[in-house]
Amino acid sequence: MWKWIRKGMLGLLAFVMIVMAVGYVYQRVGLRQDRKAYQPVGKLYEISGHKMHLYTAGEGDTTVVMASGWGTSSPYASFYPLYAGLVSHTKIAVYDRFGYGFSDVSGIPRNVNTITDEMHELFQKSELKPPYILVGHSLGSLEVIRYAQRFPDEVKAILLEEGGSPEFYSTNPEMIYVSTIANVLRQVGVARLLTHTSTFLKGTAPGVPETIKEMDRMAVAAKLGNRDMADERRQMNKNAAIVLEAKKTLSIPLIVLTADGFGKLNMDSAWRDSQAVLPAWSTLGKQIIVKDADHYIHNFQPDFMVSEILKLVER
């Protein structure tokens, strides 16, 4: 009996290895095919010896700068519903941290001070002049708060879109395995395959052009779970602690947008409570519960977000 079990196990292992090998080849061929189409939409700047991407559009004295959350492979594609509504009213900028979008995978430790140094250098080299309204989604909240701490004269306001508080991220499990799994899925072509399913596009805002959707697919297939993304996750608790150590009540508008999760917000009391106290980081803090929305509010309620950001622009 054990002989048959052993043979079965060896057969299963051989099958898995063959599938992974086929997937690996599928991924390599796909990357080569994508290379011609996956070209920067903005400009690349040399930062710390690597190329960092910045997309800008529109005109105005104030620039709305968008910082993506962890794992959002293409910030440019993700934020499309938001900047499409803003660009006729103000100047906008979407930057790709290292490991995201059209930027290089750098291998530089993702310490929040390093990230904000890179942001500052990018804005200077690109001549993106302040004042800025920093829009931070999810884990992007840490870098926008830290940027305001370090360069207060450049920041006019902050809007956090489902952005976690430093207190929340300082104790929240880093779950490094998520990055490892994502990386394996990308390397063996599973992530690429999944981008062609209807599940991948679930929650995408209506009216997003097919070219933007295709760009998002290619970014996931090329970047998901890379070492820079993984290190961001690994450094999350430490980065939150850095922001907490420098805590000083801000004196600029701080808008905290919290999705109601389609009525499920109260099911996660830790997140709900941390969001409720986050506005206290500023004397001008305010929380807004956004109905009929999930974590990517800009996909569900882009017009509402545009309206809130323009109020900050006009202040």
Beta strands, then each sheet from edge to edge (+ up, - down):
strand 1: 43-47
strand 2: 50-57
strand 3: 63-67
strand 4: 91-96
strand 5: 132-137
strand 6: 155-161
strand 7: 250-259
strand 8: 282-290
sheet 1: 1+ 2- 4+ 3+ 5+ 6+ 7+ 8+
end
